[in-house]
């Protein structure tokens, strides 16, 4: 369902949208681009204190309102219309986003939703996920598999292009797209809603500490594969940094 020029359209699915009950502000979800930080910022902007659980905020049915999928809760949709929020999202350098997703979802195996994928790529594609594996080699092997099999690139929000997560180019529009690397722009946007002092404090908090440094994974071959896989993101969001 989509609201354009005062009319409701049924033919296009919205991206996943989070918003609170106070501030006229809505976040368009883009996983692996500091989304946990942003959700907590959105909660903070509405309540002036931090949510009690780092991970639960993603799935909580009460922390924030959420619009997701084709079938939308009419009451939540009306709240969204009444709020008439400014819509924003955050994107991330595709290479660093890819490595972060691989590290958390594939290599470390903390997310049970990815157990079958880990099993499959280990057994059928010789991607070494053992405790003794070299992280950089494993990441490159995973990238090669993704280049030959597009199932995650097509369907998984953590690995598909960011432009697809936020429905870029569709009738749904986003008012502000922030690049995670442009720290001062992120701080300035946060400051509009929670003040400059709290904004700078908030962006120093660690919401998702990972075991390895992203730079430990990067090689020229990995860079080339990722640039090919995420060409649309580079063109749309990072053309000036090519």
C-alpha positions as CSV (number, residue, x, y, z in Angstrom):
1,X,0.0,0.0,0.0
2,X,1.3,3.4,-0.9
3,X,0.1,7.0,-0.2
4,X,0.8,9.4,-3.0
5,X,-0.8,12.8,-3.5
6,X,-3.6,12.1,-1.1
7,X,-4.5,8.7,-2.6
8,X,-3.8,5.2,-1.4
9,X,-2.3,2.8,-4.0
10,X,-2.3,-0.9,-3.6
11,X,0.2,-1.9,-6.3
12,X,3.5,-1.2,-4.6
13,X,5.0,-2.5,-1.4
14,X,6.5,0.0,0.9
15,X,10.0,-0.4,2.4
16,X,10.1,-1.2,6.1
17,X,9.4,2.0,8.0
18,X,9.8,2.7,11.7
19,X,8.5,5.7,13.6
20,X,7.6,6.8,17.1
21,X,4.5,8.4,18.5
22,X,5.8,11.9,19.2
23,X,8.3,13.2,16.7
24,X,7.4,13.6,13.0
25,X,10.3,11.4,11.9
26,X,10.3,8.1,10.2
27,X,13.3,5.8,9.5
28,X,13.4,3.6,6.4
29,X,15.2,0.5,7.4
30,X,18.5,-0.4,5.7
31,X,20.2,-3.4,7.5
32,X,24.0,-3.4,8.1
33,X,24.2,0.4,7.8
34,X,24.1,1.2,11.6
35,X,20.4,0.3,11.7
36,X,20.6,-0.6,15.4
37,X,22.1,2.8,16.2
38,X,19.4,4.5,14.2
39,X,16.5,2.6,15.7
40,X,17.8,3.6,19.2
41,X,18.2,7.2,18.1
42,X,14.6,7.1,16.9
43,X,13.4,5.8,20.2
44,X,15.6,8.3,22.1
45,X,14.2,11.2,20.0
46,X,10.6,10.2,21.0
47,X,11.3,9.3,24.7
48,X,14.4,11.2,25.7
49,X,16.0,8.0,27.1
50,X,17.6,4.8,25.8
51,X,15.7,1.7,25.1
52,X,16.6,-1.1,27.5
53,X,17.8,-3.8,25.1
54,X,20.1,-3.4,22.1
55,X,18.8,-6.2,19.9
56,X,15.1,-6.4,21.0
57,X,14.2,-3.0,19.6
58,X,14.3,-4.6,16.1
59,X,11.5,-7.0,16.9
60,X,9.6,-5.2,19.7
61,X,6.0,-4.5,18.8
62,X,5.7,-1.6,21.2
63,X,9.1,0.2,21.2
64,X,8.3,1.8,17.8
65,X,5.6,1.6,15.2
66,X,6.4,-0.3,12.1
67,X,5.0,-0.5,8.5
68,X,6.3,-3.6,6.7
69,X,5.2,-5.7,3.7
70,X,2.1,-5.5,1.6
71,X,-0.5,-6.0,4.3
72,X,-0.4,-3.1,6.6
73,X,-2.1,-2.5,10.0
74,X,-4.6,0.2,9.2
75,X,-4.3,1.8,12.7
76,X,-0.5,2.1,12.3
77,X,-0.9,3.5,8.8
78,X,-3.3,6.2,10.0
79,X,-0.8,7.1,12.7
80,X,1.8,7.5,10.1
81,X,-0.4,9.7,7.9
82,X,-1.4,11.8,10.9
83,X,2.3,12.3,11.9
84,X,3.3,13.2,8.3
85,X,6.9,12.5,9.2
86,X,10.2,13.4,7.6
87,X,11.5,10.2,6.1
88,X,15.2,9.4,6.3
89,X,17.6,6.5,5.9
90,X,21.3,5.7,6.2
91,X,23.4,4.0,3.6
92,X,26.9,2.6,3.9
93,X,29.9,2.0,1.7
94,X,28.9,-1.2,0.0
95,X,32.3,-2.9,0.6
96,X,32.3,-2.3,4.3
97,X,28.6,-3.2,4.6
98,X,29.2,-6.5,2.8
99,X,32.1,-7.4,5.1
100,X,30.1,-6.4,8.2
101,X,27.2,-8.6,7.0
102,X,29.5,-11.5,6.3
103,X,31.2,-11.3,9.6
104,X,28.1,-11.2,11.7
105,X,25.7,-13.4,9.7
106,X,28.0,-15.9,8.1
107,X,31.4,-16.2,9.7
108,X,30.4,-15.9,13.4
109,X,27.1,-17.7,13.0
110,X,25.3,-15.8,15.8
111,X,22.1,-15.5,13.8
112,X,20.2,-18.8,13.6
113,X,18.3,-17.7,10.5
114,X,21.6,-18.2,8.6
115,X,22.4,-21.7,9.8
116,X,21.1,-23.4,6.7
117,X,23.0,-21.0,4.4
118,X,26.2,-21.7,6.4
119,X,25.7,-25.4,6.1
120,X,25.0,-25.2,2.4
121,X,28.0,-23.1,1.4
122,X,30.3,-25.1,3.5
123,X,29.2,-28.5,2.2
124,X,28.6,-27.6,-1.5
125,X,30.9,-24.6,-2.1
126,X,33.9,-25.3,0.2
127,X,33.5,-22.0,2.2
128,X,35.6,-22.7,5.3
129,X,33.7,-21.6,8.4
130,X,35.6,-23.7,10.9
131,X,37.2,-22.0,13.9
132,X,40.6,-22.3,12.2
133,X,39.5,-20.5,9.1
134,X,41.3,-17.5,7.8
135,X,38.6,-14.7,7.9
136,X,39.8,-12.9,4.7
137,X,40.0,-16.1,2.6
138,X,36.6,-17.2,3.9
139,X,35.1,-13.8,3.1
140,X,36.5,-13.9,-0.5
141,X,35.2,-17.4,-1.0
142,X,31.7,-16.3,0.2
143,X,31.9,-13.3,-2.2
144,X,32.8,-15.6,-5.1
145,X,29.8,-17.8,-4.2
146,X,27.5,-14.8,-4.1
147,X,28.7,-13.7,-7.6
148,X,27.7,-17.2,-8.9
149,X,24.4,-17.5,-7.0
150,X,22.2,-14.4,-6.6
151,X,19.7,-15.7,-4.0
152,X,21.0,-13.5,-1.2
153,X,21.5,-10.6,-3.5
154,X,17.9,-10.9,-4.6
155,X,16.1,-11.7,-1.4
156,X,18.1,-11.0,1.8
157,X,17.9,-7.4,3.2
158,X,21.4,-7.8,4.8
159,X,23.1,-8.6,1.5
160,X,20.9,-7.2,-1.3
161,X,21.7,-3.7,-2.7
162,X,20.7,-0.9,-0.3
163,X,18.7,0.8,-3.1
164,X,16.3,-2.2,-3.1
165,X,15.9,-2.0,0.7
166,X,14.8,1.6,0.6
167,X,12.8,1.3,-2.7
168,X,15.0,3.9,-4.4
169,X,13.6,5.1,-7.7
170,X,10.0,4.0,-6.8
171,X,7.0,6.2,-6.1
172,X,7.9,6.1,-2.4
173,X,10.2,9.0,-1.7
174,X,12.8,9.6,1.1
175,X,13.5,13.1,2.2
176,X,17.0,12.6,3.6
177,X,19.6,9.9,2.7
178,X,22.6,10.0,5.0
179,X,25.9,8.3,4.3
180,X,27.3,6.6,7.4
181,X,30.8,7.7,6.6
182,X,29.8,11.3,6.5
183,X,29.8,11.5,10.3
184,X,29.3,15.2,10.7
185,X,26.2,15.0,8.5
186,X,24.8,12.2,10.6
187,X,25.6,14.1,13.8
188,X,23.9,17.3,12.4
189,X,20.8,15.3,11.5
190,X,20.6,13.7,14.9
191,X,21.2,17.1,16.5
192,X,18.0,18.5,14.9
193,X,16.0,16.1,17.0
194,X,18.0,15.6,20.2
195,X,20.3,18.6,20.3
196,X,24.1,18.7,19.4
197,X,25.5,17.5,22.7
198,X,23.3,14.4,22.9
199,X,23.8,13.7,19.2
200,X,27.6,13.6,19.5
201,X,27.3,11.4,22.6
202,X,24.9,9.1,20.9
203,X,27.1,8.5,17.8
204,X,30.0,7.4,20.1
205,X,28.0,4.5,21.6
206,X,28.8,1.0,20.5
207,X,25.6,-0.9,19.5
208,X,27.2,-3.7,17.5
209,X,30.8,-4.6,18.4
210,X,32.3,-7.2,16.0
211,X,35.1,-9.6,16.6
212,X,37.3,-8.7,13.6
213,X,38.2,-5.3,12.0
214,X,36.6,-4.8,8.6
215,X,40.0,-3.9,7.1
216,X,41.3,-7.4,7.9
217,X,39.0,-8.8,5.3
218,X,39.6,-6.4,2.4
219,X,41.6,-7.4,-0.7
220,X,41.7,-6.1,-4.3
221,X,39.8,-9.2,-5.5
222,X,37.1,-8.7,-2.9
223,X,36.8,-5.0,-3.8
224,X,36.3,-5.9,-7.4
225,X,33.6,-8.5,-6.7
226,X,31.7,-6.2,-4.4
227,X,31.9,-3.3,-6.9
228,X,30.3,-5.6,-9.5
229,X,27.7,-7.0,-7.1
230,X,26.6,-3.6,-5.8
231,X,27.1,-1.5,-8.9
232,X,23.7,0.2,-8.5
233,X,24.5,1.3,-4.9
234,X,27.9,2.7,-6.0
235,X,26.2,4.6,-8.8
236,X,23.3,5.9,-6.7
237,X,25.0,6.7,-3.4
238,X,28.8,6.7,-3.9
239,X,29.5,7.8,-7.5
240,X,31.6,10.6,-6.2
241,X,33.9,8.2,-4.4
242,X,34.4,5.7,-7.2
